[in-house]
């Protein structure tokens, strides 16, 4: 699918149909990868994410979008968009970042984990050549975002770490047009590439999928500690950060685990980092569990507030009052939400109009 066809299919909000023509080639989306080092016999070691793949000549890494040819490692998804939507920023979810604005949201195929409950498995668990794509280079990403009056570009749906070079250059292009950039990620990235990326980003949302290594290993094919490390680095660099914990019944919903996770956030990142507990619904390889009961989510909310977190939200259960932002000082309701819609926002210059307390976030 060429860019003109693709862009003409952008009809505003919601999903963009991708009507690939099959005339794209791997070569047009191939760029030399940024983070890897050569090994013997034309093998390479990828240094982008904690999986640390060692890849033989003519092989790909675990994520399926990086390939070794003759000892040179390349990304196969530079400018190879498989999704492009105009989304409310609240959908990411980012609640303390430019409320009521939209984000031009892009993805390629691929992921460096395999979560058995992935909501976007139809792109995250496939190789580039298996999904119809569009030629959407960074300059076109920024131009389209601007044309659609978006405030930001979001790298999302699949795992943006694995389309690192595309994300980085799109963020740079976006800045030249006054656009912010936000990464919606599993936080599975090594320090050096993260440190290069963070100055180009304005916000990061990390899925902290559980607080046990067992959950990460058994349900995500990943590990917990690298995600905790990345969270600390993001916070240290001062990039706006929010956390989502998708609660699976009987898997990561124990009160002790929620308490430990919340205490870790308060201690290591600070009580002002928003934490969203979201309702699971059956999908992909986990269809035998029910939706998370609202009572379980309410318990997560209570426990997190007890540990001292200032901003706790419940996701995927609109209308229950757990999406509103309140002042941790005087308790005044500041932002009222219903799903992805802002019903009211009384913040004045990023502060509570009642008591004057500064509310952390990116408000303008
Ligand atoms: S980015 Fe991909 S190739 Fe590199 S270490 Fe991670 S999974 Fe492996």
Boltz pocket constraint, residues with backbone or C-beta under 6 A from the ligand:
constraints:
  - pocket:
      binder: B
      contacts: [[A, 35], [A, 46], [A, 47], [A, 48], [A, 49], [A, 50], [A, 51], [A, 52], [A, 53], [A, 60], [A, 61], [A, 62], [A, 63], [A, 64], [A, 66], [A, 111], [A, 112], [A, 161], [A, 162]]
      max_distance: 6.0
